[in-house]
Amino acid sequence: MTKHDLRIAAMILSVVVVLGLAIGYGVGLLTRSDNAVTGAPPDAPVAFAQDRAVQENGYNGTEIPGYRDVYVNDYADLLDDDAEARIRRDLIELYDRTGVEMTLLTIERMGLYGFTGTIESFATRLFNTWGIGNAARNDGVLILVSRYDRQMRIELGAGYGRARDDDMQRVIDTAFLPSFRNDAYQQGIERGVDATVFEIAGAFPGGFDQSTIERGWSIIWRLLEQLGGWLFAVIAAPLGGAVMWLRRYMRNRPRPCDDCGTLMLRAGEEADDEHLDGGQRLEEYLKSVDYDVWHCPDCGHMTIKRYKGWFSGFSTCPECNYRTLETTSTVLVAATKSSTGRKRLDYNCKNCGYEDSETRTIPKISSSSGSGSSRSSFGGGSSSGGGASGSW
């Protein structure tokens, strides 16, 4: 590759990087969310909110569902085990990083608990009975889904104030309900919980340490996922095609001879093999490396260009330096949550016959950790009826 080619490639790469950073930073900056917990006093006393729910909404107070877990209680069985574990992990992370208690409850219908009023009064009574959130900050969040009533509610602690109700309404309308209308409850709950965490904490689960640029691109990626795979394909296809075209151009472009400056000619595959040694031909056979041979028609100068295979499972042999080293892994002792495991890696070079092996430690199977994972009860918070509702 000549200096001119390097400059062109560097310019193209610089434009792509700068454009990507600018887009990511812009989206991250525009979607930045301040910490939602304001410490503001409740809009109305909790006792008054409960009394009003009884008087105006016909709630007879017969029964309130209890909780078995402070993070996820899927009584309507809308989540599989893996999804429930993911949501619980995300809510533990939210608590560990911000101190906010957010909990998810799914039920079949409110009538099973002797209820005859609105989902708003049911959620407020349940929120205050459980005591969700810190008692001093009143920063708890309840996500309630009543499947066969086809209604849901995000109930907020009294510390948020009414200014956050519109944010929760937007989350319900854009993240939960589109999937719920197609009876895709698990998908809607996972997307909705992620969006609720973002509105409350200013970061998606797993993204609390992201920079503004990283947060911006995380939001773009999630938006593409929500809009559907077809849109992603529309965007990814031309982008992938452009990358492939650039790679092909850089590989096949005319190049001057280093000795006399005459444009060189590329030999065909059969002619390539005549100028390759045995290890290089084996690399091409294993598809770990592809070689191009260029020769000058005037002075006879020859150049061999080497291109690594993108999806090859072979690595470079430490003995002969060809990319012909195969690695196989054998588990000797499986890892558990309480102990590490061991595996043996066996190396064999298809070119020179080099062999070696080593034993490595397999880390323990990770489990939820941190102060949030050991919680068994809520912090005594209360709600004055703030939040948002939706139906489908």
C-alpha contacts under 8 A as a table, 3 or more apart, distances in Angstrom:
res1	aa1	res2	aa2	distance
1	M	5	D	6.05
1	M	6	L	6.67
1	M	255	R	7.97
2	T	5	D	5.18
2	T	6	L	6.26
2	T	255	R	7.92
3	K	6	L	4.98
3	K	7	R	6.18
4	H	7	R	5.12
4	H	8	I	6.34
5	D	8	I	5.12
5	D	9	A	6.13
6	L	9	A	5.14
6	L	10	A	5.96
7	R	10	A	5.03
7	R	11	M	6.08
8	I	11	M	5.12
8	I	12	I	6.25
9	A	12	I	5.19
9	A	13	L	6.08
10	A	13	L	5.09
10	A	14	S	5.94
11	M	14	S	5.06
11	M	15	V	6.23
12	I	15	V	5.28
12	I	16	V	6.31
13	L	16	V	5.17
13	L	17	V	6.08
14	S	17	V	5.14
14	S	18	V	5.99
15	V	18	V	5.24
15	V	19	L	5.95
16	V	19	L	5.20
16	V	20	G	6.02
17	V	20	G	5.09
17	V	21	L	6.06
18	V	21	L	5.11
18	V	22	A	6.02
19	L	22	A	5.12
19	L	23	I	6.14
20	G	23	I	5.23
20	G	24	G	6.06
21	L	24	G	5.15
21	L	25	Y	5.90
21	L	213	I	6.22
22	A	25	Y	5.16
22	A	26	G	5.96
22	A	213	I	7.77
23	I	26	G	5.16
23	I	27	V	6.18
23	I	213	I	7.90
23	I	216	G	7.47
23	I	217	W	7.75
24	G	27	V	5.33
24	G	28	G	5.98
24	G	212	T	7.40
24	G	213	I	4.50
24	G	214	E	6.57
24	G	215	R	7.25
24	G	216	G	4.27
24	G	217	W	4.81
24	G	220	I	7.91
25	Y	28	G	5.02
25	Y	29	L	5.91
25	Y	212	T	5.51
25	Y	213	I	4.08
25	Y	214	E	7.61
25	Y	215	R	7.89
25	Y	216	G	5.73
25	Y	217	W	7.97
26	G	29	L	5.17
26	G	30	L	6.07
26	G	213	I	7.61
26	G	216	G	6.92
27	V	30	L	5.18
27	V	31	T	6.05
27	V	213	I	7.78
27	V	215	R	7.94
27	V	216	G	4.58
27	V	217	W	7.34
27	V	219	I	7.52
27	V	220	I	7.68
28	G	31	T	5.32
28	G	32	R	5.96
28	G	212	T	4.96
28	G	213	I	5.84
28	G	214	E	7.45
28	G	215	R	5.22
28	G	216	G	3.57
28	G	217	W	7.33
28	G	219	I	7.53
29	L	32	R	5.22
29	L	212	T	6.33
29	L	216	G	7.29
31	T	216	G	7.67
32	R	202	G	6.03
33	S	36	A	7.75
33	S	198	F	7.63
33	S	199	E	6.47
33	S	200	I	7.69
33	S	201	A	7.03
33	S	202	G	4.34
33	S	203	A	7.83
34	D	201	A	7.30
34	D	202	G	6.17
35	N	38	T	7.50
35	N	200	I	6.52
35	N	201	A	5.50
35	N	202	G	6.55
36	A	160	Y	6.50
36	A	164	R	7.79
36	A	199	E	7.53
36	A	200	I	5.18
36	A	201	A	6.54
37	V	137	R	7.34
37	V	139	D	5.93
37	V	159	G	6.30
37	V	160	Y	5.50
37	V	200	I	7.80
38	T	159	G	6.26
38	T	160	Y	5.90
38	T	161	G	7.95
39	G	137	R	5.52
39	G	138	N	7.63
39	G	159	G	5.10
39	G	160	Y	7.01
40	A	158	A	7.88
40	A	159	G	5.15
40	A	160	Y	6.59
40	A	161	G	6.51
41	P	158	A	6.94
41	P	159	G	5.93
41	P	161	G	7.50
42	P	45	P	6.49
42	P	46	V	7.90
42	P	158	A	4.63
42	P	159	G	5.92
42	P	160	Y	7.93
42	P	161	G	6.47
42	P	383	S	7.81
42	P	384	S	6.42
43	D	158	A	7.03
43	D	161	G	6.43
43	D	162	R	7.44
43	D	384	S	6.72
44	A	48	F	6.88
44	A	49	A	6.87
44	A	384	S	5.88
45	P	48	F	5.30
45	P	49	A	6.47
45	P	384	S	6.47
46	V	49	A	5.08
46	V	50	Q	6.33
46	V	382	S	6.85
46	V	383	S	6.34
46	V	384	S	5.03
47	A	50	Q	5.19
47	A	51	D	6.20
48	F	51	D	5.11
48	F	52	R	6.06
49	A	52	R	5.20
49	A	53	A	6.22
49	A	124	T	7.90
49	A	384	S	5.58
49	A	385	G	6.57
50	Q	53	A	5.08
50	Q	54	V	6.44
50	Q	121	S	7.58
50	Q	124	T	7.25
50	Q	125	R	6.32
51	D	54	V	5.19
51	D	55	Q	6.20
52	R	55	Q	5.08
52	R	56	E	5.77
52	R	57	N	7.72
53	A	56	E	5.53
53	A	57	N	5.33
53	A	58	G	7.34
53	A	59	Y	6.73
53	A	121	S	5.09
54	V	57	N	5.81
54	V	58	G	5.62
54	V	59	Y	4.95
54	V	60	N	6.69
54	V	61	G	7.76
54	V	121	S	7.80
55	Q	58	G	6.25
55	Q	59	Y	7.67
57	N	116	T	7.54
57	N	117	G	4.61
57	N	118	T	6.15
57	N	121	S	6.89
58	G	115	F	7.80
58	G	116	T	5.80
58	G	117	G	5.04
59	Y	114	G	7.97
59	Y	115	F	5.55
59	Y	116	T	5.67
59	Y	117	G	5.37
59	Y	121	S	7.50
59	Y	122	F	7.49
60	N	114	G	6.99
60	N	115	F	6.52
60	N	116	T	7.47
61	G	64	I	7.39
61	G	114	G	7.16
61	G	115	F	7.17
62	T	113	Y	6.62
62	T	114	G	5.28
62	T	115	F	7.30
63	E	113	Y	5.05
63	E	114	G	6.18
63	E	115	F	7.99
64	I	113	Y	6.23
64	I	126	L	6.31
64	I	129	T	7.86
65	P	113	Y	7.12
65	P	126	L	7.70
66	G	130	W	7.81
67	Y	70	V	6.82
67	Y	73	N	6.52
68	R	73	N	6.64
69	D	72	V	5.90
69	D	73	N	6.16
69	D	376	S	6.79
70	V	73	N	7.78
70	V	103	T	6.23
70	V	375	R	7.21
70	V	376	S	6.21
70	V	377	S	6.14
70	V	378	F	6.71
71	Y	88	R	5.73
71	Y	91	L	6.46
71	Y	92	I	7.51
71	Y	102	M	6.67
71	Y	103	T	4.46
71	Y	104	L	6.08
72	V	84	E	7.05
72	V	87	I	7.51
72	V	88	R	6.15
72	V	103	T	5.93
72	V	104	L	4.86
72	V	105	L	6.17
73	N	104	L	6.19
73	N	105	L	4.89
73	N	106	T	6.46
74	D	77	D	5.33
74	D	78	L	6.59
74	D	79	L	6.96
74	D	104	L	7.58
74	D	105	L	5.81
74	D	106	T	4.90
74	D	107	I	7.03
75	Y	105	L	7.20
75	Y	106	T	5.42
75	Y	107	I	5.11
75	Y	108	E	7.17
76	A	106	T	5.32
76	A	107	I	4.59
76	A	108	E	4.94
76	A	146	S	7.96
76	A	147	R	7.07
77	D	80	D	7.62
77	D	106	T	7.60
78	L	106	T	7.47
78	L	185	Y	6.15
78	L	186	Q	5.94
79	L	82	D	7.96
79	L	83	A	5.86
79	L	84	E	5.88
79	L	185	Y	7.72
79	L	186	Q	5.37
80	D	83	A	5.47
80	D	84	E	6.25
80	D	186	Q	7.87
81	D	84	E	5.18
81	D	85	A	6.18
82	D	85	A	5.11
82	D	86	R	6.22
83	A	86	R	5.04
83	A	87	I	6.21
83	A	186	Q	7.46
83	A	190	E	7.50
84	E	87	I	5.25
84	E	88	R	6.09
85	A	88	R	5.11
85	A	89	R	6.07
86	R	89	R	5.12
86	R	90	D	6.23
87	I	90	D	5.06
87	I	91	L	6.20
87	I	190	E	6.95
87	I	193	V	7.52
88	R	91	L	5.17
88	R	92	I	6.11
89	R	92	I	5.10
89	R	93	E	6.21
89	R	368	S	6.37
90	D	93	E	5.04
90	D	94	L	6.22
90	D	205	P	5.53
90	D	206	G	7.47
91	L	94	L	4.88
91	L	95	Y	6.25
91	L	101	E	7.74
91	L	102	M	6.39
91	L	103	T	7.44
92	I	95	Y	5.15
92	I	96	D	6.11
92	I	368	S	7.80
92	I	372	G	5.15
92	I	373	S	6.08
93	E	96	D	5.02
93	E	97	R	5.99
93	E	205	P	7.27
93	E	206	G	7.85
93	E	372	G	7.34
94	L	97	R	5.32
94	L	98	T	5.81
94	L	99	G	6.99
94	L	100	V	6.45
94	L	101	E	7.71
94	L	102	M	7.92
94	L	197	V	7.36
94	L	201	A	7.75
94	L	205	P	7.28
95	Y	98	T	5.35
95	Y	99	G	4.34
95	Y	100	V	4.91
95	Y	101	E	5.77
95	Y	102	M	7.67
95	Y	372	G	5.94
96	D	99	G	5.83
96	D	370	G	6.74
96	D	371	S	6.40
96	D	372	G	5.56
97	R	208	F	7.77
98	T	201	A	7.26
99	G	134	N	7.98
100	V	133	G	6.53
100	V	134	N	7.47
100	V	139	D	6.04
100	V	140	G	6.03
100	V	141	V	7.79
101	E	132	I	6.53
101	E	133	G	4.96
101	E	134	N	7.36
101	E	139	D	7.09
101	E	140	G	4.90
101	E	141	V	6.34
101	E	378	F	7.51
102	M	132	I	7.63
102	M	133	G	7.51
102	M	140	G	5.75
102	M	141	V	4.53
102	M	142	L	5.90
102	M	143	I	7.70
103	T	132	I	7.97
103	T	141	V	6.38
103	T	142	L	5.18
103	T	143	I	6.24
104	L	142	L	6.09
104	L	143	I	4.78
104	L	144	L	6.16
105	L	142	L	7.52
105	L	143	I	6.17
105	L	144	L	4.94
105	L	145	V	6.37
106	T	144	L	5.83
106	T	145	V	4.68
106	T	146	S	5.92
106	T	147	R	7.28
107	I	110	M	7.23
107	I	144	L	7.85
107	I	145	V	6.32
107	I	146	S	4.97
107	I	147	R	6.38
108	E	112	L	7.90
108	E	146	S	5.53
108	E	147	R	5.09
108	E	148	Y	5.66
108	E	149	D	7.60
109	R	112	L	6.01
109	R	146	S	5.25
109	R	147	R	6.27
109	R	148	Y	5.48
109	R	149	D	5.52
110	M	113	Y	5.73
110	M	114	G	7.30
110	M	115	F	5.76
110	M	116	T	7.86
110	M	119	I	7.90
110	M	122	F	7.94
110	M	146	S	6.77
110	M	149	D	7.28
111	G	114	G	5.23
111	G	115	F	4.92
111	G	116	T	6.58
112	L	115	F	7.23
115	F	122	F	7.50
117	G	121	S	7.01
117	G	122	F	7.34
118	T	121	S	5.63
118	T	122	F	6.47
119	I	122	F	4.98
119	I	123	A	5.97
119	I	151	Q	7.36
119	I	152	M	7.36
119	I	153	R	6.94
119	I	389	S	7.85
120	E	123	A	5.26
120	E	124	T	6.22
120	E	153	R	7.00
120	E	155	E	7.93
120	E	385	G	7.10
120	E	389	S	7.34
121	S	124	T	5.14
121	S	125	R	6.12
121	S	385	G	7.52
122	F	125	R	5.33
122	F	126	L	6.10
123	A	126	L	5.08
123	A	127	F	5.88
123	A	142	L	7.85
123	A	144	L	7.18
123	A	153	R	7.09
123	A	155	E	6.44
124	T	127	F	5.06
124	T	128	N	6.23
124	T	155	E	6.84
124	T	383	S	6.25
124	T	384	S	7.07
124	T	385	G	5.53
125	R	128	N	5.36
125	R	129	T	6.04
126	L	129	T	5.01
126	L	130	W	6.10
127	F	130	W	5.39
127	F	131	G	5.96
127	F	132	I	5.88
127	F	142	L	6.83
127	F	155	E	7.46
127	F	382	S	6.63
127	F	383	S	6.60
128	N	131	G	4.80
128	N	132	I	6.83
128	N	381	G	7.03
128	N	382	S	4.95
128	N	383	S	6.25
130	W	378	F	6.88
130	W	380	G	7.49
131	G	135	A	7.89
131	G	378	F	5.81
131	G	379	G	6.25
131	G	380	G	4.04
131	G	381	G	4.62
131	G	382	S	5.75
132	I	138	N	7.91
132	I	140	G	5.04
132	I	141	V	6.97
132	I	142	L	7.50
132	I	157	G	7.62
132	I	378	F	5.27
132	I	379	G	6.17
132	I	380	G	5.94
132	I	381	G	4.84
132	I	382	S	6.43
133	G	137	R	7.54
133	G	138	N	5.45
133	G	139	D	5.09
133	G	140	G	3.57
133	G	141	V	7.08
133	G	157	G	6.94
133	G	378	F	6.30
133	G	379	G	5.28
133	G	380	G	6.18
133	G	381	G	4.28
133	G	382	S	7.08
134	N	137	R	5.36
134	N	138	N	5.21
134	N	139	D	5.99
134	N	140	G	6.70
134	N	378	F	7.69
134	N	379	G	4.74
134	N	380	G	6.01
134	N	381	G	4.95
135	A	138	N	5.40
135	A	379	G	5.75
135	A	380	G	4.70
135	A	381	G	4.11
135	A	382	S	7.14
136	A	381	G	7.27
137	R	159	G	5.79
137	R	381	G	7.51
138	N	157	G	4.93
138	N	158	A	5.45
138	N	159	G	4.73
138	N	160	Y	7.65
138	N	381	G	4.76
138	N	382	S	5.77
138	N	383	S	7.22
139	D	156	L	7.22
139	D	157	G	4.94
139	D	158	A	7.01
139	D	159	G	5.54
139	D	160	Y	6.60
139	D	381	G	7.08
140	G	156	L	6.16
140	G	157	G	4.88
140	G	381	G	6.48
140	G	382	S	7.61
141	V	154	I	6.99
141	V	155	E	5.86
141	V	156	L	4.86
141	V	157	G	6.17
142	L	153	R	7.80
142	L	154	I	5.60
142	L	155	E	5.01
142	L	156	L	6.54
143	I	152	M	7.58
143	I	153	R	5.98
143	I	154	I	4.64
143	I	155	E	6.55
144	L	152	M	5.48
144	L	153	R	5.11
144	L	154	I	6.31
144	L	155	E	7.85
145	V	150	R	7.91
145	V	151	Q	6.37
145	V	152	M	4.39
145	V	153	R	6.60
146	S	149	D	5.53
146	S	150	R	5.98
146	S	151	Q	5.46
146	S	152	M	5.84
147	R	150	R	5.05
147	R	151	Q	6.80
148	Y	151	Q	7.86
150	R	391	S	5.57
150	R	392	W	5.61
151	Q	389	S	7.37
151	Q	390	G	5.75
151	Q	391	S	4.28
151	Q	392	W	6.65
152	M	389	S	5.68
152	M	390	G	5.42
152	M	391	S	6.33
153	R	387	G	7.40
153	R	388	A	5.85
153	R	389	S	4.31
153	R	390	G	6.48
154	I	168	M	6.70
154	I	172	I	7.99
154	I	387	G	5.45
154	I	388	A	5.46
154	I	389	S	6.36
155	E	383	S	7.48
155	E	385	G	6.89
155	E	386	G	6.03
155	E	387	G	4.59
155	E	388	A	6.71
156	L	160	Y	6.86
156	L	383	S	6.18
156	L	385	G	7.25
156	L	386	G	5.33
156	L	387	G	5.11
157	G	160	Y	6.16
157	G	381	G	6.86
157	G	382	S	5.57
157	G	383	S	4.26
157	G	384	S	7.03
157	G	385	G	7.98
157	G	386	G	7.05
158	A	161	G	6.05
158	A	382	S	6.18
158	A	383	S	4.51
158	A	384	S	5.33
158	A	385	G	7.59
158	A	386	G	6.89
160	Y	163	A	7.41
160	Y	164	R	6.44
161	G	164	R	6.44
161	G	386	G	7.07
162	R	165	D	5.50
162	R	386	G	6.03
162	R	387	G	7.53
163	A	166	D	6.81
164	R	167	D	5.27
164	R	168	M	6.52
164	R	387	G	7.16
165	D	168	M	5.22
165	D	169	Q	6.22
165	D	386	G	6.44
165	D	387	G	4.69
165	D	388	A	5.68
166	D	169	Q	4.96
166	D	170	R	6.25
166	D	387	G	8.00
166	D	388	A	7.35
167	D	170	R	5.20
167	D	171	V	6.42
167	D	199	E	7.06
168	M	171	V	5.03
168	M	172	I	6.27
168	M	196	T	7.21
168	M	199	E	7.79
168	M	387	G	6.31
168	M	388	A	5.67
169	Q	172	I	5.15
169	Q	173	D	6.15
169	Q	387	G	7.62
169	Q	388	A	5.08
169	Q	389	S	6.73
169	Q	390	G	7.71
170	R	173	D	5.14
170	R	174	T	5.97
171	V	174	T	5.39
171	V	175	A	5.38
171	V	176	F	6.94
171	V	192	G	6.63
171	V	195	A	6.24
171	V	196	T	6.46
172	I	175	A	5.64
172	I	176	F	4.97
172	I	177	L	6.04
172	I	192	G	7.00
172	I	388	A	7.74
172	I	389	S	7.28
172	I	390	G	6.48
173	D	176	F	6.35
173	D	177	L	5.51
173	D	178	P	7.25
173	D	390	G	7.22
174	T	177	L	6.56
174	T	178	P	6.57
175	A	178	P	6.60
175	A	179	S	7.58
175	A	188	G	6.39
175	A	191	R	5.74
175	A	192	G	4.79
175	A	195	A	6.80
176	F	179	S	6.05
176	F	180	F	6.30
176	F	188	G	4.60
176	F	189	I	6.12
176	F	191	R	6.78
176	F	192	G	4.93
177	L	180	F	4.79
177	L	181	R	5.96
177	L	188	G	6.90
177	L	390	G	7.47
177	L	391	S	7.45
177	L	392	W	6.56
178	P	181	R	5.51
178	P	182	N	7.08
178	P	188	G	7.29
179	S	182	N	5.33
179	S	183	D	6.43
179	S	184	A	5.01
179	S	185	Y	6.39
179	S	187	Q	6.44
179	S	188	G	4.78
180	F	183	D	4.75
180	F	184	A	5.35
180	F	185	Y	5.27
180	F	188	G	5.99
180	F	392	W	6.85
181	R	184	A	7.41
181	R	392	W	5.62
184	A	187	Q	5.58
184	A	188	G	6.24
185	Y	188	G	5.09
185	Y	189	I	5.98
186	Q	189	I	5.16
186	Q	190	E	6.16
187	Q	190	E	5.34
187	Q	191	R	6.18
188	G	191	R	5.23
188	G	192	G	5.77
189	I	192	G	4.96
189	I	193	V	5.88
190	E	193	V	5.29
190	E	194	D	6.27
191	R	194	D	5.23
191	R	195	A	6.23
192	G	195	A	5.03
192	G	196	T	6.03
193	V	196	T	5.03
193	V	197	V	6.12
194	D	197	V	5.21
194	D	198	F	6.29
194	D	204	F	5.92
194	D	205	P	6.43
195	A	198	F	5.04
195	A	199	E	6.28
195	A	204	F	7.11
196	T	199	E	5.13
196	T	200	I	6.15
197	V	200	I	5.15
197	V	201	A	5.79
197	V	202	G	7.42
197	V	203	A	6.93
197	V	204	F	6.11
197	V	205	P	7.00
198	F	201	A	5.32
198	F	202	G	4.73
198	F	203	A	4.59
198	F	204	F	4.81
198	F	205	P	7.65
199	E	202	G	5.65
199	E	203	A	7.64
201	A	204	F	7.89
203	A	207	G	5.65
203	A	208	F	5.49
203	A	215	R	7.38
204	F	207	G	5.28
204	F	208	F	7.00
205	P	208	F	7.04
206	G	209	D	7.88
207	G	210	Q	5.17
207	G	215	R	7.06
210	Q	213	I	7.81
210	Q	214	E	5.49
210	Q	215	R	5.75
211	S	214	E	5.14
211	S	215	R	6.04
212	T	215	R	5.10
212	T	216	G	6.12
213	I	216	G	5.05
213	I	217	W	6.39
214	E	217	W	5.32
214	E	218	S	6.07
215	R	218	S	4.97
215	R	219	I	6.24
216	G	219	I	5.22
216	G	220	I	6.36
217	W	220	I	4.87
217	W	221	W	6.05
218	S	221	W	5.16
218	S	222	R	6.23
219	I	222	R	5.15
219	I	223	L	6.10
220	I	223	L	5.08
220	I	224	L	6.28
221	W	224	L	5.18
221	W	225	E	6.33
222	R	225	E	5.02
222	R	226	Q	6.22
223	L	226	Q	5.10
223	L	227	L	6.12
224	L	227	L	5.16
224	L	228	G	6.44
224	L	229	G	7.56
224	L	231	L	6.98
224	L	232	F	5.96
225	E	228	G	5.41
225	E	229	G	6.44
225	E	232	F	7.31
227	L	231	L	6.66
228	G	231	L	5.74
228	G	232	F	6.76
229	G	232	F	5.01
229	G	233	A	6.08
230	W	233	A	5.02
230	W	234	V	6.24
231	L	234	V	4.97
231	L	235	I	6.35
232	F	235	I	5.19
232	F	236	A	5.77
233	A	236	A	4.96
233	A	237	A	5.65
234	V	237	A	5.66
234	V	238	P	7.18
235	I	238	P	6.15
235	I	239	L	6.47
236	A	239	L	5.06
236	A	240	G	5.80
237	A	240	G	5.21
237	A	241	G	6.03
238	P	241	G	4.84
238	P	242	A	6.01
239	L	242	A	5.11
239	L	243	V	6.36
240	G	243	V	5.12
240	G	244	M	6.19
241	G	244	M	5.09
241	G	245	W	6.02
242	A	245	W	5.03
242	A	246	L	6.12
243	V	246	L	5.18
243	V	247	R	6.19
244	M	247	R	5.11
244	M	248	R	6.09
245	W	248	R	5.08
245	W	249	Y	5.98
246	L	249	Y	5.06
246	L	250	M	6.10
247	R	250	M	5.25
247	R	251	R	6.23
248	R	251	R	5.09
248	R	252	N	6.01
249	Y	252	N	5.21
249	Y	253	R	5.37
250	M	253	R	5.56
254	P	263	L	6.43
254	P	264	M	6.99
254	P	265	L	7.96
255	R	263	L	5.58
255	R	264	M	5.95
256	P	260	C	7.92
256	P	261	G	4.87
256	P	262	T	5.25
256	P	263	L	4.29
256	P	264	M	5.76
257	C	260	C	5.62
257	C	261	G	4.51
257	C	262	T	5.26
257	C	263	L	5.94
257	C	264	M	5.81
257	C	296	C	6.20
257	C	301	H	7.16
258	D	261	G	5.96
259	D	299	C	7.75
259	D	301	H	7.18
260	C	298	D	7.96
260	C	299	C	7.06
262	T	296	C	6.77
262	T	297	P	7.81
262	T	298	D	7.04
263	L	296	C	6.87
264	M	294	W	6.12
264	M	295	H	5.42
264	M	296	C	4.52
264	M	297	P	6.69
265	L	294	W	5.46
265	L	295	H	5.43
265	L	296	C	6.23
265	L	297	P	7.14
266	R	292	D	7.09
266	R	293	V	5.90
266	R	294	W	4.40
266	R	295	H	6.50
267	A	271	A	5.70
267	A	272	D	6.06
267	A	292	D	7.26
267	A	293	V	5.58
267	A	294	W	6.00
267	A	295	H	7.38
268	G	271	A	5.21
268	G	272	D	6.01
268	G	293	V	7.96
269	E	272	D	4.91
269	E	273	D	6.63
269	E	292	D	7.92
270	E	273	D	5.46
270	E	274	E	7.07
271	A	274	E	5.40
271	A	275	H	7.20
272	D	275	H	5.61
272	D	276	L	6.54
272	D	291	Y	7.38
272	D	292	D	6.60
272	D	293	V	5.60
273	D	276	L	5.05
273	D	277	D	7.81
273	D	281	R	6.58
275	H	293	V	7.62
276	L	279	G	7.99
276	L	280	Q	5.74
276	L	281	R	6.17
277	D	280	Q	5.40
277	D	281	R	6.29
278	G	281	R	5.18
278	G	282	L	6.19
279	G	282	L	5.05
279	G	283	E	6.24
279	G	322	Y	6.34
279	G	351	N	6.19
280	Q	283	E	5.02
280	Q	284	E	6.42
280	Q	289	V	7.84
280	Q	291	Y	7.90
280	Q	322	Y	7.28
281	R	284	E	5.13
281	R	285	Y	6.22
282	L	285	Y	4.88
282	L	286	L	6.12
282	L	324	T	7.62
282	L	351	N	7.19
283	E	286	L	5.13
283	E	287	K	5.97
283	E	288	S	5.38
283	E	289	V	5.25
283	E	290	D	7.28
283	E	322	Y	7.23
283	E	323	R	6.28
283	E	324	T	6.28
284	E	287	K	4.78
284	E	288	S	6.31
284	E	289	V	5.35
284	E	290	D	5.30
284	E	291	Y	7.31
285	Y	288	S	7.86
286	L	289	V	7.69
286	L	324	T	7.59
287	K	290	D	6.74
287	K	309	G	6.18
287	K	312	S	6.73
288	S	308	K	6.03
288	S	309	G	4.76
288	S	310	W	7.91
288	S	311	F	7.92
288	S	312	S	5.13
288	S	313	G	7.54
288	S	314	F	6.26
288	S	323	R	6.34
288	S	324	T	7.34
289	V	306	R	6.84
289	V	307	Y	5.60
289	V	308	K	4.40
289	V	309	G	5.12
289	V	323	R	7.18
290	D	306	R	6.10
290	D	307	Y	5.17
290	D	308	K	6.34
290	D	309	G	6.86
291	Y	304	I	6.71
291	Y	305	K	5.63
291	Y	306	R	4.83
291	Y	307	Y	6.24
292	D	304	I	5.73
292	D	305	K	5.11
292	D	306	R	6.71
293	V	302	M	7.11
293	V	303	T	5.89
293	V	304	I	4.57
293	V	305	K	6.41
294	W	302	M	5.63
294	W	303	T	5.12
294	W	304	I	6.27
294	W	305	K	7.89
295	H	300	G	6.12
295	H	301	H	5.60
295	H	302	M	4.26
295	H	303	T	6.33
296	C	299	C	5.82
296	C	300	G	4.84
296	C	301	H	5.17
296	C	302	M	6.39
297	P	300	G	5.73
309	G	312	S	5.55
313	G	326	E	7.08
314	F	323	R	6.00
314	F	324	T	5.55
314	F	325	L	5.26
314	F	326	E	5.15
314	F	327	T	7.37
315	S	323	R	5.00
315	S	324	T	6.14
315	S	325	L	5.04
315	S	326	E	6.69
316	T	321	N	5.58
316	T	322	Y	5.39
316	T	323	R	4.01
316	T	324	T	6.15
316	T	325	L	5.73
317	C	320	C	5.75
317	C	321	N	4.85
317	C	322	Y	5.62
317	C	323	R	6.06
317	C	324	T	6.29
317	C	325	L	5.08
317	C	349	C	6.39
317	C	354	Y	7.74
318	P	321	N	5.53
319	E	352	C	7.71
319	E	354	Y	6.78
320	C	351	N	7.82
320	C	352	C	6.59
322	Y	325	L	7.68
322	Y	351	N	7.60
324	T	349	C	5.50
324	T	350	K	5.51
324	T	351	N	6.18
325	L	347	Y	6.56
325	L	348	N	5.61
325	L	349	C	4.19
325	L	350	K	6.35
325	L	351	N	7.99
326	E	347	Y	5.73
326	E	348	N	5.30
326	E	349	C	6.05
326	E	350	K	7.33
327	T	345	L	6.57
327	T	346	D	5.62
327	T	347	Y	4.72
327	T	348	N	6.64
328	T	345	L	5.73
328	T	346	D	5.26
328	T	347	Y	6.72
329	S	343	K	6.74
329	S	344	R	5.74
329	S	345	L	4.65
329	S	346	D	6.44
330	T	343	K	5.48
330	T	344	R	5.16
330	T	345	L	6.52
331	V	334	A	6.44
331	V	342	R	6.28
331	V	343	K	4.21
331	V	344	R	6.39
332	L	341	G	7.44
332	L	342	R	5.38
332	L	343	K	4.99
332	L	344	R	6.75
333	V	341	G	4.79
333	V	342	R	4.94
333	V	343	K	6.73
334	A	340	T	7.52
334	A	341	G	4.77
334	A	342	R	6.65
334	A	362	I	7.64
335	A	339	S	6.00
335	A	340	T	4.71
335	A	341	G	3.98
335	A	342	R	7.39
335	A	362	I	6.11
335	A	363	P	6.62
335	A	364	K	5.41
335	A	365	I	6.34
336	T	339	S	5.26
336	T	340	T	6.35
336	T	341	G	7.30
336	T	364	K	5.51
336	T	365	I	5.37
337	K	340	T	7.87
337	K	364	K	5.30
337	K	365	I	4.63
337	K	366	S	6.37
337	K	367	S	7.00
338	S	364	K	6.56
338	S	365	I	7.79
339	S	363	P	7.95
339	S	364	K	5.56
340	T	361	T	6.67
340	T	362	I	5.57
340	T	363	P	5.08
340	T	364	K	4.59
340	T	365	I	7.87
341	G	361	T	5.75
341	G	362	I	4.60
341	G	363	P	6.61
341	G	364	K	7.13
342	R	359	T	6.74
342	R	360	R	5.69
342	R	361	T	4.61
342	R	362	I	5.28
343	K	359	T	5.67
343	K	360	R	5.45
343	K	361	T	6.47
343	K	362	I	6.76
344	R	357	S	6.81
344	R	358	E	5.67
344	R	359	T	4.43
344	R	360	R	6.34
345	L	357	S	5.39
345	L	358	E	5.36
345	L	359	T	6.26
345	L	360	R	7.61
346	D	355	E	7.47
346	D	356	D	6.00
346	D	357	S	4.35
346	D	358	E	6.80
347	Y	354	Y	7.68
347	Y	355	E	5.37
347	Y	356	D	5.09
347	Y	357	S	5.86
348	N	353	G	6.41
348	N	354	Y	5.67
348	N	355	E	4.63
348	N	356	D	6.85
349	C	352	C	5.86
349	C	353	G	4.96
349	C	354	Y	5.04
349	C	355	E	6.60
350	K	353	G	5.88
350	K	354	Y	7.97
368	S	373	S	6.02
369	S	372	G	7.37
369	S	373	S	5.59
370	G	373	S	5.77
370	G	374	S	7.53
371	S	374	S	5.85
371	S	375	R	7.17
372	G	375	R	5.51
375	R	378	F	7.81
378	F	381	G	7.64
383	S	386	G	6.80
